């Protein structure tokens, strides 16, 4: 392994040296006086406006013109343009999960957890993932900074940072633009902006907005009304609740943003922004899966169904009786003739997000060499998934869950920037506060309500999962989980760079972060079928200092002395980076860097089974080593940027989804080696090519499992995890969503130019290699008797197979108007960008279908 990595590094460095030598030779043979070809791209990754090619950091910047040509409607479309970036979501276009160089949220769906890829809008940190995709309109550009950004960006950037930069008032004249579109699934879109300048060079106002409405692309064929009934159940009792007939996959979203820019003097620049946005979308439903890849039949009376069957079996077959006839019948989506884009769901939740906030950005030029910047941001987001979402993929009420949260955040960054000819420095302080109030409502195995009614148990009979009684029929798990999480983060940071020679520069920076965490008012209550509270599982009830489940009798009232659970924790970290860069000539920059990143700790947000599950998850840290180059050849017509990197991870936060540990968030150690490269080539004045390639070799560290049982919380020792099927060492498994190879190629061709306009063709294709959805990888674990240790029988154990996507756009542009037609996913590829394994619990794979082939037209005007 070490030998192969050494060869990889050697080959990569030799390749960079060879390119550098070629660049020097080309530079000597040509006269780079012309500015034709590629223009200069200005980025803000160093908290200054600098030329992309002069910043020794791996950055991709996509301008608004490129976003339009490439048909980037949502954050998920960025997959097609940036190497080693994957974007997935279980909750629609406006709630993306970003994975950069194999580092992302993985299978985490806790609303309180922070992404390891920091998302910023106009330099303001977006604390919660629910609103990460709600401001993708009227943008100046999008910057994706790869690698840990522990100095200038700070916490929660172990994977990198993504900065969405909106258009600001330009303080001259009036301008605007408007676009309307129509496409497949009755997708209607409209976006636009208008800018006025009441006082030239002093005061400008810009208002922008967007609207999108699209029908679902997955059809729920389950009719409105009672869910399928079982003829073996007396009185034709229905298995489940009323079906609303909602189909998943569609959405409606809108956003409005206003900005006022005031420049009273040449040394003061103040920009105030306020925004509001809302997104409503039908939540996708899982796909069924049975005992093998070829059989999707779910048999609730089968002992292979899952962990819940064990307590159920003793009552189903007790005293010489067989009550399995009262269970819902076997179900097969294929047997029902359903396509991959059809479901029979009994509860399709609606994911709704409402956000509003404000940002004040003030810049003061204190002297020719000193600038002061203050950035203040406030955000409030209400997010919910209601009514409950179907999480079993059958028409029966087996699994459903609802989510609701209210979050608030405040961020303040103040920094001072000092620059001379050879020396530059930034120093600043940061304060961040956020709070989320959460209410989750899991409802598992609701069909048992009808089974209990059929055998004569009273409605207030209560025995959830067989935990409450030694004998007797089990009942459903109906719960309400409440908690509040509050975080405070304080940091002081500084970075300086010095030109050692005219071509060599050294940069070093440090950041000290202190975080405080509080998990407050945590209380989980279970209810019987009458809706009466019957059980606390998360509370402050701790007889003898040991947290226990607290049951009450069939008719007893809840004990008023039982209160909510409160926890407080904290952490701190020293992060930073060091970079040495060498400007070989005017066209080539080489650099080598070391950086350390930090992701703040969190709490196990889905802890509703016991108070012991409410624990603090330690921060994750990463040490990153990188060698890269930035170059332009052929008189500024070809740009080639590449980097080679190696990460050492300590305590990477990952979610466990084995049935016995479905609510556990753990820390794992791992390593990652990779490469990303980008090329832009202005072949002629009319043809422009762009390409990207990414390679990743990631794995969790190997370890060994102890012979003794693992009884702690969380259920792990190092990288050994205790599961329902036994102990498993996940060492050697790749990181979730870390595709080994990915790439993209695109072309823009101005086919014909006339006096009135230009006819342009854009086409792009992207490749994504195989990746797995969670830490168990391919689920290839065998027990002592040769049986499968984990339930990963379905497609989730295969991961997502490699796939290609093809997109295209044709347009005709005049000075004032553009008319365009586009196609996305031309070959109608069916793939699953997001998935969760719930086979062991509900017999299905929760896999989110990507959008199918879509067509559309757009009409744009600018003035």
Secondary structure as UniProt FT lines:
FT   HELIX           2..29
FT   TURN            32..33
FT   STRAND          42..43
FT   TURN            45..46
FT   STRAND          50..51
FT   HELIX           52..54
FT   STRAND          59..63
FT   HELIX           64..69
FT   TURN            70..71
FT   HELIX           75..80
FT   TURN            83..84
FT   STRAND          85..88
FT   TURN            93..94
FT   STRAND          97..100
FT   TURN            101..102
FT   TURN            106..107
FT   TURN            111..112
FT   STRAND          117..121
FT   TURN            122..123
FT   STRAND          124..125
FT   HELIX           129..131
FT   TURN            132..135
FT   STRAND          139..146
FT   TURN            150..153
FT   STRAND          160..166
FT   STRAND          175..183
FT   HELIX           184..186
FT   STRAND          187..199
FT   TURN            200..202
FT   STRAND          203..214
FT   STRAND          219..220
FT   STRAND          225..226
FT   TURN            231..232
FT   HELIX           234..236
FT   STRAND          242..243
FT   STRAND          251..265
FT   TURN            266..267
FT   STRAND          268..282
FT   STRAND          287..288
FT   TURN            300..301
FT   HELIX           303..305
FT   HELIX           308..316
FT   HELIX           318..320
FT   HELIX           324..326
FT   TURN            333..337
FT   TURN            340..341
FT   STRAND          342..343
FT   STRAND          350..365
FT   STRAND          370..390
FT   STRAND          399..419
FT   STRAND          423..444
FT   TURN            446..447
FT   HELIX           448..454
FT   TURN            455..456
FT   TURN            459..460
FT   TURN            465..466
FT   STRAND          477..499
FT   STRAND          504..527
FT   TURN            529..530
FT   STRAND          533..538
FT   HELIX           543..545
FT   STRAND          550..551
FT   TURN            560..561
FT   STRAND          565..585
FT   TURN            586..587
FT   STRAND          588..599
FT   STRAND          602..603
FT   TURN            605..606
FT   HELIX           611..613
FT   STRAND          616..617
FT   STRAND          620..633
FT   TURN            634..637
FT   STRAND          638..655
FT   HELIX           659..661
FT   TURN            662..663
FT   STRAND          665..682
FT   STRAND          687..700
FT   STRAND          716..717
FT   TURN            718..719
FT   STRAND          720..723
FT   TURN            724..725
FT   STRAND          726..729
FT   TURN            731..732
FT   TURN            736..737
FT   STRAND          741..753
FT   STRAND          757..768
FT   TURN            775..778
FT   TURN            784..785
FT   HELIX           795..798
FT   STRAND          803..814
FT   STRAND          817..824
FT   TURN            826..827
FT   STRAND          834..838
FT   HELIX           839..842
FT   STRAND          844..848
FT   STRAND          854..862
//
